[in-house]
Amino acid sequence: MRSVIPDYLAEVLEDVRSDTSGEPAGYIPELAAAEPERLGAVFAMVDGAVYGAGDIDVEFTIQSISKPFTYALALSDRGFDPVLAKVGVEPSGEAFNEISLESDTGRPLNPMINAGAITTHSMAGSEDLSPAERVERVVHGLSAFAGRRLKMDEAVCASEMESAHRNLAIAYMLRSHDILTEDPRAVVDGYIRQCSVLVTARDLAMMAATLANRGVNPLTGEQVIRGPVVRQVLSVMATCGMYDAAGDWATQVGIPAKSGVAGGLIGALPGQIGIATFSPRLDPHGNSVRGVSLFERFSSDMGLHVMEVPAAARAVVRSNHVVGSGPDAIRVFQLQGGIRFAGAERVVREVLDTAPAEARVALDLTMVHSIDDVSRRMLLEVVRRLTLDGREVYLVDPESIIPDPDPGDGGRVTVIGDVEEAVSPPRTVVQGGGRSGEA
Ligand code: DON
């Protein structure tokens, strides 16, 4: 059987192919000469599976899609405070190349507009790097996101530099405010080299999937950036990634995204998928016309809008029943799925509402696949309070979803692999305060 996903992708591509509105970017001959009919789309799952249709291995320049990744490198290399001191996180509602800076500080409003991106380029790598070393830091970083060594299109680069008047104007303004501390020309040259890196839709999907996968490249397994940086970058993509179309995008598509003038478009949905499309004709905002349509389709067909959250919390308690009878009876709360705060709250309430009369109580995690930190602490506090109420508490946890459970002062829990074990001698008893031993 063929996978349904490439067939779906091919079908959606055909649906948008007839739309020939918009024009390829015209400000340099190399981009104006792009083959306008090129069309491709790729899904990269966070476990590394890749599905694609159309022109997914054709190279084009990354352009502004480099901006969120270079922002990530600057945050990683310099830390949050120095970067935030120079580049804000507010949507500008303006075009990508608007010559606008915050009036009092001279800070660019965000790292997705050119003013911000030129600044973050200057902050990739350590302060003492030469311009060439900084470019190498950026290309090396972009390559780590893609999972292969990326090259540069020298012709695009030279041509962009010849017509970089606006970016130079922005850079000189940044220099006058001391936001840039280096030679503005060298920084713009580096920024343009960054934008001239060649990628395919497949590369872009993998780069987006690295963001979706908490900074770990699904192909190479490399932790390219840390979780807090991923959160910062995705937040800024969600609010500023589509420039003056950001609000429309947030409501219609709802996937953190970034576009580039060569026709690329990426979206990263945390925990699920990295998406990339390629089609060179652009709308007046500088976003790919067919790319935007494709993302609208993907979002509605597959329920990918970040605000569309499954009603998972209610289903966390799978069952609440009693095993056995008499003094040996055990009250079992069988939990399931991924547990986050609202799910843990549901468990706490279920235990309270039940007010178990049985002397023995089990929290069965056999069907739980993940639990976050706050939920783990909440469940262990339930264990502690049940112990203080005089109950013998069991944690059925064959997969060690909660490794080394410590129910805290006065708490006591017996870890078992199966509810049935509660009737035979327990394996591991954990006393509050972290003391554990064989019972
Ligand atoms: O800064 C520029 O003009 C280009 N090299 C990149 C701009 C870009 O991709 C804008 N995005 N849609």
Boltz pocket constraint, residues with backbone or C-beta under 6 A from the ligand:
constraints:
  - pocket:
      binder: B
      contacts: [[A, 62], [A, 63], [A, 64], [A, 65], [A, 96], [A, 97], [A, 114], [A, 160], [A, 167], [A, 192], [A, 195], [A, 259], [A, 260], [A, 261], [A, 262], [A, 285], [A, 286], [A, 287]]
      max_distance: 6.0
